[in-house]
């Protein structure tokens, strides 16, 4: 009997060791894949930084057929579309998260949460078609502009795509606020809305900030929808009406030109150089979001 129990314990220990080793290997392999992707980008993209003069590489004109590889219009186009999308999505996402967590009854919350998560599964190409055939004509007719394929159209589509991420993360942040804070606000004589906006939302500010950063990372890396609805004009978006004029993003440039470029050419390496810039931007945004979460958990632990 004792020998049988000892054998079972040894078998359980062996199985636990295998599972732990498998989890450890999978965890390190994820990090390894990211590093391999970055090393591949470096190998293919670094030549552009010493083959193309800095004044040309960070110039204002992108005409690869004439050896003009100015990435500044692409960078500013990506920033303008992403920032505009976040400015649209932030109030909508935060308000929806507050409604789902603080106002909606339990039966409505159980319906709304899965529906919001389903929105994230809509293919970007479908949203691109919707933007081309529904949103763009509406904007063109309403504003009386020559084309509806503009930065604003792309921002609307990106805002819609970022909403599920912002709502889900912000709702989790609101849910993590202790019930004692709500009870204290109500006990002080505050109404439900005063408690929400003066107590609950400020307490979840770091989580809402994280939601915005993750939504921004989702938006800046989008390709198909942006390529279909922003007009793909590599121009400097510096005028006052740039929001309602075409622009081109870094992701759209890579997707549109990588299939036609000659491998090993300067144009080829420059596209990978744009990929390096995009990779670093996305990495920094996600790193800032992770740092915000870590700081919040550390403060909570200290308390």
C-alpha positions as a Python dict, from the first residue, in 0.01 Angstrom:
ca = {
    (1, 'X'): (0, 0, 0),
    (2, 'X'): (282, 237, 93),
    (3, 'X'): (471, 149, -225),
    (4, 'X'): (161, 218, -434),
    (5, 'X'): (114, 562, -277),
    (6, 'X'): (482, 637, -330),
    (7, 'X'): (453, 540, -697),
    (8, 'X'): (146, 762, -739),
    (9, 'X'): (328, 1054, -576),
    (10, 'X'): (629, 1004, -803),
    (11, 'X'): (401, 992, -1108),
    (12, 'X'): (227, 1313, -997),
    (13, 'X'): (564, 1484, -942),
    (14, 'X'): (683, 1375, -1288),
    (15, 'X'): (363, 1500, -1451),
    (16, 'X'): (388, 1833, -1267),
    (17, 'X'): (751, 1868, -1380),
    (18, 'X'): (655, 1808, -1745),
    (19, 'X'): (369, 2061, -1731),
    (20, 'X'): (589, 2326, -1567),
    (21, 'X'): (866, 2267, -1821),
    (22, 'X'): (618, 2293, -2108),
    (23, 'X'): (476, 2621, -1977),
    (24, 'X'): (828, 2757, -1930),
    (25, 'X'): (928, 2661, -2285),
    (26, 'X'): (614, 2814, -2434),
    (27, 'X'): (668, 3135, -2236),
    (28, 'X'): (1030, 3174, -2347),
    (29, 'X'): (942, 3079, -2706),
    (30, 'X'): (695, 3369, -2723),
    (31, 'X'): (970, 3610, -2623),
    (32, 'X'): (1204, 3437, -2868),
    (33, 'X'): (960, 3478, -3158),
    (34, 'X'): (932, 3853, -3090),
    (35, 'X'): (1311, 3884, -3080),
    (36, 'X'): (1347, 3686, -3402),
    (37, 'X'): (1096, 3914, -3575),
    (38, 'X'): (1282, 4221, -3455),
    (39, 'X'): (1619, 4076, -3564),
    (40, 'X'): (1474, 4000, -3907),
    (41, 'X'): (1349, 4357, -3934),
    (42, 'X'): (1692, 4484, -3831),
    (43, 'X'): (1869, 4266, -4088),
    (44, 'X'): (1648, 4381, -4372),
    (45, 'X'): (1584, 4739, -4260),
    (46, 'X'): (1914, 4867, -4119),
    (47, 'X'): (2079, 4895, -4466),
    (48, 'X'): (1831, 5171, -4552),
    (49, 'X'): (1971, 5389, -4272),
    (50, 'X'): (2320, 5397, -4423),
    (51, 'X'): (2236, 5357, -4792),
    (52, 'X'): (1987, 5646, -4794),
    (53, 'X'): (2102, 5991, -4673),
    (54, 'X'): (1933, 6106, -4352),
    (55, 'X'): (1799, 6417, -4526),
    (56, 'X'): (1634, 6192, -4785),
    (57, 'X'): (1514, 5922, -4544),
    (58, 'X'): (1343, 6173, -4316),
    (59, 'X'): (1243, 6410, -4593),
    (60, 'X'): (899, 6524, -4695),
    (61, 'X'): (864, 6347, -5031),
    (62, 'X'): (792, 5976, -5083),
    (63, 'X'): (854, 5893, -5450),
    (64, 'X'): (1054, 5566, -5461),
    (65, 'X'): (1062, 5568, -5844),
    (66, 'X'): (1267, 5889, -5823),
    (67, 'X'): (1482, 5770, -5528),
    (68, 'X'): (1296, 5994, -5284),
    (69, 'X'): (1231, 5800, -4963),
    (70, 'X'): (1100, 6065, -4727),
    (71, 'X'): (922, 5881, -4445),
    (72, 'X'): (804, 6193, -4264),
    (73, 'X'): (466, 6214, -4447),
    (74, 'X'): (401, 5848, -4364),
    (75, 'X'): (493, 5894, -3998),
    (76, 'X'): (282, 6208, -3958),
    (77, 'X'): (-7, 6045, -4144),
    (78, 'X'): (-2, 5749, -3906),
    (79, 'X'): (15, 5977, -3602),
    (80, 'X'): (-268, 6201, -3724),
    (81, 'X'): (-502, 5912, -3803),
    (82, 'X'): (-423, 5732, -3476),
    (83, 'X'): (-453, 6036, -3249),
    (84, 'X'): (-781, 6142, -3413),
    (85, 'X'): (-917, 5789, -3374),
    (86, 'X'): (-826, 5783, -3005),
    (87, 'X'): (-984, 6125, -2947),
    (88, 'X'): (-1305, 5984, -3095),
    (89, 'X'): (-1289, 5646, -2921),
    (90, 'X'): (-1184, 5762, -2573),
    (91, 'X'): (-1507, 5938, -2464),
    (92, 'X'): (-1724, 5673, -2630),
    (93, 'X'): (-1525, 5385, -2482),
    (94, 'X'): (-1504, 5533, -2133),
    (95, 'X'): (-1873, 5623, -2127),
    (96, 'X'): (-1971, 5276, -2249),
    (97, 'X'): (-1749, 5110, -1988),
    (98, 'X'): (-1907, 5323, -1714),
    (99, 'X'): (-2256, 5235, -1838),
    (100, 'X'): (-2182, 4862, -1859),
    (101, 'X'): (-2019, 4843, -1516),
    (102, 'X'): (-2201, 5104, -1308),
    (103, 'X'): (-2543, 5171, -1460),
    (104, 'X'): (-2669, 4875, -1664),
    (105, 'X'): (-2862, 4605, -1478),
    (106, 'X'): (-2706, 4260, -1448),
    (107, 'X'): (-2911, 4106, -1729),
    (108, 'X'): (-2812, 4384, -1970),
    (109, 'X'): (-2445, 4356, -1866),
    (110, 'X'): (-2444, 3986, -1947),
    (111, 'X'): (-2567, 4066, -2298),
    (112, 'X'): (-2356, 4374, -2366),
    (113, 'X'): (-2017, 4234, -2265),
    (114, 'X'): (-2018, 3943, -2516),
    (115, 'X'): (-2154, 4173, -2787),
    (116, 'X'): (-1869, 4419, -2732),
    (117, 'X'): (-1614, 4139, -2750),
    (118, 'X'): (-1770, 4011, -3074),
    (119, 'X'): (-1706, 4352, -3234),
    (120, 'X'): (-1332, 4286, -3211),
    (121, 'X'): (-1371, 3981, -3435),
    (122, 'X'): (-1504, 4167, -3740),
    (123, 'X'): (-1237, 4145, -4015),
    (124, 'X'): (-1068, 4475, -4093),
    (125, 'X'): (-1124, 4429, -4467),
    (126, 'X'): (-1499, 4418, -4403),
    (127, 'X'): (-1478, 4744, -4212),
    (128, 'X'): (-1268, 4885, -4496),
    (129, 'X'): (-1540, 4801, -4749),
    (130, 'X'): (-1799, 4955, -4519),
    (131, 'X'): (-1590, 5268, -4491),
    (132, 'X'): (-1541, 5294, -4868),
    (133, 'X'): (-1904, 5240, -4969),
    (134, 'X'): (-2093, 5392, -4675),
    (135, 'X'): (-1884, 5626, -4461),
    (136, 'X'): (-1675, 5792, -4733),
    (137, 'X'): (-1973, 5892, -4956),
    (138, 'X'): (-2155, 6022, -4649),
    (139, 'X'): (-1861, 6241, -4547),
    (140, 'X'): (-1808, 6364, -4904),
    (141, 'X'): (-2172, 6462, -4943),
    (142, 'X'): (-2206, 6615, -4596),
    (143, 'X'): (-1890, 6825, -4604),
    (144, 'X'): (-1888, 6896, -4978),
    (145, 'X'): (-1527, 6786, -5025),
    (146, 'X'): (-1380, 6629, -5342),
    (147, 'X'): (-1331, 6284, -5189),
    (148, 'X'): (-1451, 6102, -4880),
    (149, 'X'): (-1132, 5897, -4853),
    (150, 'X'): (-971, 6117, -4589),
    (151, 'X'): (-790, 6106, -4257),
    (152, 'X'): (-1120, 6161, -4078),
    (153, 'X'): (-1278, 5860, -4249),
    (154, 'X'): (-984, 5642, -4149),
    (155, 'X'): (-1003, 5777, -3794),
    (156, 'X'): (-1372, 5686, -3768),
    (157, 'X'): (-1303, 5329, -3878),
    (158, 'X'): (-1002, 5297, -3646),
    (159, 'X'): (-1203, 5440, -3357),
    (160, 'X'): (-1464, 5171, -3412),
    (161, 'X'): (-1191, 4905, -3419),
    (162, 'X'): (-1027, 5035, -3100),
    (163, 'X'): (-1355, 5058, -2905),
    (164, 'X'): (-1375, 4689, -2797),
    (165, 'X'): (-1023, 4704, -2648),
    (166, 'X'): (-1083, 5034, -2470),
    (167, 'X'): (-1424, 4928, -2336),
    (168, 'X'): (-1307, 4586, -2211),
    (169, 'X'): (-993, 4711, -2035),
    (170, 'X'): (-1164, 5019, -1890),
    (171, 'X'): (-1455, 4806, -1766),
    (172, 'X'): (-1209, 4572, -1590),
    (173, 'X'): (-1041, 4875, -1431),
    (174, 'X'): (-1376, 5004, -1304),
    (175, 'X'): (-1464, 4659, -1175),
    (176, 'X'): (-1140, 4653, -974),
    (177, 'X'): (-1238, 4966, -777),
    (178, 'X'): (-1330, 4851, -422),
    (179, 'X'): (-1698, 4861, -333),
    (180, 'X'): (-1607, 5048, -13),
    (181, 'X'): (-1521, 5359, -218),
    (182, 'X'): (-1866, 5357, -377),
    (183, 'X'): (-2033, 5306, -40),
    (184, 'X'): (-1828, 5588, 111),
    (185, 'X'): (-1929, 5828, -167),
    (186, 'X'): (-2296, 5744, -129),
    (187, 'X'): (-2269, 5767, 250),
    (188, 'X'): (-2131, 6121, 215),
    (189, 'X'): (-2453, 6222, 40),
    (190, 'X'): (-2331, 6206, -320),
    (191, 'X'): (-2565, 6086, -591),
    (192, 'X'): (-2487, 5781, -800),
    (193, 'X'): (-2351, 5991, -1089),
    (194, 'X'): (-2144, 6208, -855),
    (195, 'X'): (-1997, 5894, -702),
    (196, 'X'): (-1916, 5754, -1045),
    (197, 'X'): (-1746, 6065, -1188),
    (198, 'X'): (-1586, 6195, -867),
    (199, 'X'): (-1485, 5868, -698),
    (200, 'X'): (-1497, 5559, -921),
    (201, 'X'): (-1356, 5701, -1245),
    (202, 'X'): (-1062, 5882, -1076),
    (203, 'X'): (-980, 5563, -887),
    (204, 'X'): (-968, 5371, -1216),
    (205, 'X'): (-774, 5642, -1402),
    (206, 'X'): (-460, 5432, -1448),
    (207, 'X'): (-660, 5142, -1590),
    (208, 'X'): (-845, 5373, -1828),
    (209, 'X'): (-509, 5518, -1937),
    (210, 'X'): (-389, 5165, -2004),
    (211, 'X'): (-701, 5101, -2212),
    (212, 'X'): (-629, 5411, -2422),
    (213, 'X'): (-268, 5303, -2479),
    (214, 'X'): (-370, 4952, -2583),
    (215, 'X'): (-634, 5097, -2813),
    (216, 'X'): (-370, 5325, -2964),
    (217, 'X'): (-141, 5028, -3023),
    (218, 'X'): (-431, 4849, -3192),
    (219, 'X'): (-503, 5148, -3413),
    (220, 'X'): (-148, 5239, -3518),
    (221, 'X'): (-80, 4885, -3639),
    (222, 'X'): (-395, 4850, -3851),
    (223, 'X'): (-335, 4803, -4223),
    (224, 'X'): (-618, 4699, -4453),
    (225, 'X'): (-896, 4926, -4331),
    (226, 'X'): (-666, 5230, -4325),
    (227, 'X'): (-528, 5155, -4670),
    (228, 'X'): (-879, 5136, -4811),
    (229, 'X'): (-1029, 5454, -4665),
    (230, 'X'): (-754, 5717, -4620),
    (231, 'X'): (-683, 5786, -4988),
    (232, 'X'): (-314, 5677, -4979),
    (233, 'X'): (-170, 6016, -5070),
    (234, 'X'): (185, 6054, -4936),
    (235, 'X'): (156, 6421, -4847),
    (236, 'X'): (255, 6625, -4543),
    (237, 'X'): (-59, 6664, -4326),
    (238, 'X'): (33, 7008, -4192),
    (239, 'X'): (-247, 7229, -4324),
    (240, 'X'): (-556, 7317, -4126),
    (241, 'X'): (-776, 7100, -4347),
    (242, 'X'): (-546, 6796, -4331),
    (243, 'X'): (-810, 6606, -4134),
    (244, 'X'): (-1041, 6613, -4438),
    (245, 'X'): (-779, 6538, -4701),
    (246, 'X'): (-616, 6209, -4805),
    (247, 'X'): (-305, 6081, -4629),
    (248, 'X'): (-93, 5768, -4618),
    (249, 'X'): (17, 5566, -4317),
    (250, 'X'): (327, 5353, -4264),
    (251, 'X'): (131, 5028, -4256),
    (252, 'X'): (-54, 5109, -4579),
    (253, 'X'): (275, 5191, -4753),
    (254, 'X'): (430, 4859, -4655),
    (255, 'X'): (122, 4661, -4758),
    (256, 'X'): (78, 4844, -5089),
    (257, 'X'): (439, 4837, -5209),
    (258, 'X'): (609, 4532, -5058),
    (259, 'X'): (460, 4292, -5313),
    (260, 'X'): (596, 4488, -5611),
    (261, 'X'): (939, 4594, -5489),
    (262, 'X'): (1260, 4422, -5606),
    (263, 'X'): (1416, 4220, -5327),
    (264, 'X'): (1744, 4368, -5206),
    (265, 'X'): (1682, 4711, -5357),
    (266, 'X'): (1700, 5036, -5160),
    (267, 'X'): (1322, 5062, -5180),
    (268, 'X'): (1295, 4712, -5031),
    (269, 'X'): (1523, 4794, -4738),
    (270, 'X'): (1348, 5126, -4681),
    (271, 'X'): (1012, 4953, -4642),
    (272, 'X'): (1168, 4733, -4375),
    (273, 'X'): (1312, 5047, -4218),
    (274, 'X'): (956, 5179, -4193),
    (275, 'X'): (867, 4847, -4030),
    (276, 'X'): (1138, 4905, -3769),
    (277, 'X'): (998, 5249, -3687),
    (278, 'X'): (646, 5105, -3661),
    (279, 'X'): (767, 4815, -3446),
    (280, 'X'): (942, 5053, -3205),
    (281, 'X'): (639, 5282, -3181),
    (282, 'X'): (406, 4993, -3103),
    (283, 'X'): (654, 4845, -2858),
    (284, 'X'): (689, 5175, -2671),
    (285, 'X'): (312, 5219, -2650),
    (286, 'X'): (263, 4867, -2513),
    (287, 'X'): (558, 4915, -2277),
    (288, 'X'): (401, 5233, -2141),
    (289, 'X'): (73, 5047, -2089),
    (290, 'X'): (251, 4762, -1908),
    (291, 'X'): (442, 5014, -1691),
    (292, 'X'): (113, 5179, -1596),
    (293, 'X'): (-36, 4845, -1492),
    (294, 'X'): (278, 4754, -1295),
    (295, 'X'): (278, 5090, -1116),
    (296, 'X'): (-90, 5047, -1026),
    (297, 'X'): (-32, 4698, -886),
    (298, 'X'): (273, 4816, -693),
    (299, 'X'): (80, 5101, -534),
    (300, 'X'): (-202, 4861, -449),
    (301, 'X'): (49, 4625, -288),
    (302, 'X'): (206, 4903, -85),
    (303, 'X'): (-131, 5005, 43),
}
